[in-house]
Amino acid sequence: MGFNVLTDRCFPVVMRSGERRWVDFAGLACGFSAFDAPEAGADYAVAFDWPRPDLDIACHELSIGVLQLCLDVQNEDDWQALWDSALSRDELAERIAPFTHAFELLGDGPRFLQDREAFEADLKPAALSPIEGLFIDTPGQNGQKKNADVLTHRGRYPALGLPAAAMTLYALQAFAPAGGAGNRTSMRGGGPLSVLVFPVADEGQAPVALWHRLLANVTELGTGDATGRLHTILPWLAPTLTSEGGVALHPDEAGATHPLQAFFGMPRRLRLVASAQPGVCALTGREGPVVTHFAQRPYGMNYGIWQHPLTPYRQMKEGEPPYSVKPKTARFGYRDWMAAAAGEGEGSLSRLPLNVHAARLSRVEPLLALGRDPVLRVGGWAMNNMEAMAYQFAEQPMHLARDRATAKALDELVLSFSESGGAALSALRDALRKALFSGQTPDAEKGALGNAQAAFFDTTEPQFHRLAAAFLKEGADESLEARAERQRQNWRRQIEETVLSLFNQFASVEDVPPERAQPVVEAYAALQRSCRGYGPGGKRFFEALRLPLPVPDKEKDKGKGAQKAKSRSGRDE
């Protein structure tokens, strides 16, 4: 039973016409350049069509990795030439032809993302694992023994068709969390955040082709003539570099691990086991050959310090290794957006994904020429050690500035929004704690404080993006400083309105007995003063927002006293 991930129909897509179909990799090419309007009747792929968001992200990453491999983009001139060209299906098929032999899913030779050793042949059926175990959110054996799989039930995917099995395998190898002794995490750790740049067409215009969405994320990771050292990029072409001794693998362009292996990492030693009988894919509903089990051995490739082109990174301090940004919850808020789209301030140790960096630095005009501001699509598992808690999947505006001075000013502005939002939320929580709990500290994620925090971000997030967009669009004849000052004042007013409204919602004086009203009134007054720059909380809020502190009340009183004294002195004369 043969199946090739690139030359067989492995990719479910939605066409411009709305039709859903399966295509091979070459079928992703649209045949027209980014600047050519497609013909009225032209049909082309506009999106992948996987029923799970983690497979959507995985499919984008795999496709971008294959393009990095076959297009050999050495610099931005190479990328621009591809962006301007009208690569056809036949031309893309020719580009991938030298590599297709490496993408066989089954068979006796090298298998896509699987161990070279056919150790599944030595195992009894009882020693094999059900195929649904490849999904990161499938409960482990311990959870199943304890019947802890209440939200995510076992037995969801007893069989997977070959395309679904291939993409699920890729997703696990790319995002693998901790999995017990010897079961290595992905080179980005468990459940890393993936960030994709998606160009967007104007309303009423033909949608941007999936091909151009993919190409927008290809960066300068040229391979040269990769055919002679393909095993350094696609590790399943060589004997598995096992890690019983804990030896870590690092990017080495001249050695055994080319940096482009970031797209094709293989931390888990796996072998798929296909059923002898055809069946129905539990994920897609398609009939045909199915995979029902897999075999696994510990101590796959142990990746050291790698930086994936589609993931943001942070460092704790200078000289320490960077670590990948990972989702903490299912929510992608503006504080998360900062790490993915703008960084965290000049001098910080954060690093943007390479695709975002390229879009901001040298691809502004090509991306904006397609229509509206691009969006960022993000995805990643929020993990609690080995347990998947939630999948973060969202799209947010990118707010792409046309020149570097404006981009720098916008970065500073949105950083002030983010930091001051955190200060205001802290002031709100303190006020609610004093009003409702006599200053004690209950669990931050339960009850009124947790609900108030969620409501705060629900309310302020649209304003964050609205004001960032307004900074780019309004007041073109003004200085950047004046435009930023106006939006900071707008943000301050929005924050004040939000926190006072939420305080009244969660701690209204009308809802407490008269004998408990005084703490509520005092907490509200203190919160109101914080929103206007007074007190320790107000100082933190205004400094984070880069606003001048108001004159303290005592200084005002001194000024008034001096004015009165001067007035009396004038009358005495």
QUIGI-V843876 format. One record per residue. SS is DSSP state (2 for helix, 1 for strand, 0 for the rest). Layout:
SS ; SS
This chain:
0 ; 0 ; 0 ; 1 ; 0 ; 0 ; 0 ; 0 ; 0 ; 0 ; 1 ; 1 ; 1 ; 1 ; 1 ; 0 ; 0 ; 0 ; 0 ; 1 ; 1 ; 1 ; 1 ; 0 ; 2 ; 2 ; 2 ; 2 ; 0 ; 0 ; 0 ; 0 ; 0 ; 0 ; 0 ; 0 ; 0 ; 0 ; 0 ; 0 ; 0 ; 0 ; 0 ; 0 ; 1 ; 1 ; 1 ; 1 ; 0 ; 0 ; 0 ; 0 ; 2 ; 2 ; 2 ; 2 ; 2 ; 2 ; 2 ; 2 ; 2 ; 2 ; 2 ; 2 ; 2 ; 2 ; 2 ; 2 ; 2 ; 2 ; 2 ; 0 ; 0 ; 0 ; 0 ; 2 ; 2 ; 2 ; 2 ; 2 ; 2 ; 2 ; 2 ; 2 ; 0 ; 0 ; 0 ; 0 ; 2 ; 2 ; 2 ; 2 ; 2 ; 2 ; 2 ; 2 ; 2 ; 2 ; 2 ; 2 ; 2 ; 2 ; 2 ; 1 ; 0 ; 0 ; 0 ; 0 ; 0 ; 0 ; 0 ; 0 ; 0 ; 0 ; 0 ; 0 ; 0 ; 0 ; 2 ; 2 ; 2 ; 2 ; 0 ; 0 ; 2 ; 2 ; 2 ; 0 ; 1 ; 1 ; 2 ; 2 ; 2 ; 2 ; 0 ; 0 ; 0 ; 0 ; 0 ; 0 ; 2 ; 2 ; 2 ; 2 ; 2 ; 0 ; 0 ; 0 ; 0 ; 0 ; 0 ; 0 ; 0 ; 0 ; 0 ; 0 ; 0 ; 0 ; 0 ; 1 ; 1 ; 2 ; 2 ; 2 ; 2 ; 2 ; 2 ; 2 ; 2 ; 2 ; 2 ; 2 ; 2 ; 2 ; 2 ; 0 ; 0 ; 0 ; 0 ; 0 ; 0 ; 0 ; 0 ; 0 ; 0 ; 0 ; 0 ; 0 ; 0 ; 0 ; 0 ; 1 ; 0 ; 1 ; 1 ; 1 ; 1 ; 1 ; 1 ; 1 ; 1 ; 0 ; 0 ; 0 ; 0 ; 0 ; 0 ; 0 ; 0 ; 2 ; 2 ; 2 ; 2 ; 2 ; 2 ; 0 ; 0 ; 0 ; 0 ; 0 ; 0 ; 0 ; 0 ; 0 ; 0 ; 2 ; 2 ; 2 ; 2 ; 2 ; 2 ; 2 ; 0 ; 0 ; 2 ; 2 ; 2 ; 0 ; 0 ; 0 ; 0 ; 0 ; 0 ; 0 ; 0 ; 0 ; 0 ; 0 ; 1 ; 0 ; 0 ; 1 ; 0 ; 0 ; 0 ; 0 ; 1 ; 0 ; 2 ; 2 ; 2 ; 2 ; 2 ; 0 ; 0 ; 0 ; 0 ; 0 ; 1 ; 1 ; 1 ; 1 ; 1 ; 1 ; 0 ; 0 ; 0 ; 0 ; 1 ; 1 ; 0 ; 0 ; 0 ; 0 ; 0 ; 0 ; 1 ; 1 ; 0 ; 1 ; 1 ; 1 ; 1 ; 1 ; 1 ; 1 ; 1 ; 0 ; 0 ; 0 ; 0 ; 0 ; 1 ; 0 ; 0 ; 0 ; 0 ; 0 ; 0 ; 0 ; 0 ; 0 ; 1 ; 1 ; 0 ; 0 ; 0 ; 0 ; 0 ; 0 ; 0 ; 0 ; 1 ; 1 ; 0 ; 1 ; 0 ; 0 ; 0 ; 0 ; 0 ; 0 ; 0 ; 2 ; 2 ; 2 ; 2 ; 2 ; 2 ; 2 ; 2 ; 2 ; 0 ; 0 ; 0 ; 0 ; 0 ; 0 ; 0 ; 0 ; 1 ; 0 ; 0 ; 2 ; 2 ; 2 ; 2 ; 2 ; 2 ; 2 ; 2 ; 2 ; 0 ; 2 ; 2 ; 2 ; 2 ; 2 ; 0 ; 0 ; 1 ; 1 ; 1 ; 1 ; 1 ; 1 ; 1 ; 1 ; 1 ; 1 ; 1 ; 1 ; 1 ; 1 ; 0 ; 0 ; 1 ; 1 ; 1 ; 1 ; 1 ; 1 ; 1 ; 1 ; 1 ; 1 ; 1 ; 0 ; 0 ; 0 ; 0 ; 0 ; 0 ; 2 ; 2 ; 2 ; 2 ; 2 ; 2 ; 2 ; 2 ; 2 ; 2 ; 2 ; 2 ; 2 ; 2 ; 2 ; 2 ; 2 ; 2 ; 2 ; 2 ; 2 ; 2 ; 2 ; 2 ; 2 ; 2 ; 2 ; 2 ; 2 ; 2 ; 2 ; 2 ; 2 ; 2 ; 0 ; 0 ; 0 ; 0 ; 0 ; 0 ; 0 ; 0 ; 0 ; 2 ; 2 ; 2 ; 2 ; 2 ; 2 ; 2 ; 2 ; 2 ; 2 ; 2 ; 2 ; 2 ; 2 ; 2 ; 2 ; 2 ; 2 ; 2 ; 2 ; 2 ; 2 ; 2 ; 2 ; 2 ; 2 ; 2 ; 0 ; 0 ; 0 ; 0 ; 0 ; 0 ; 2 ; 2 ; 2 ; 2 ; 2 ; 2 ; 2 ; 2 ; 2 ; 2 ; 2 ; 2 ; 2 ; 2 ; 2 ; 2 ; 2 ; 2 ; 2 ; 2 ; 2 ; 2 ; 2 ; 2 ; 2 ; 2 ; 2 ; 2 ; 0 ; 2 ; 2 ; 2 ; 0 ; 0 ; 2 ; 2 ; 2 ; 2 ; 2 ; 2 ; 2 ; 2 ; 2 ; 2 ; 2 ; 2 ; 2 ; 2 ; 2 ; 2 ; 2 ; 2 ; 0 ; 0 ; 0 ; 2 ; 2 ; 2 ; 2 ; 2 ; 2 ; 2 ; 2 ; 2 ; 2 ; 0 ; 0 ; 0 ; 0 ; 0 ; 0 ; 0 ; 0 ; 2 ; 2 ; 2 ; 2 ; 2 ; 2 ; 2 ; 2 ; 2 ; 2 ; 2 ; 2 ; 2 ; 2 ; 2 ; 2 ; 2 ; 2 ; 2 ; 2 ; 0
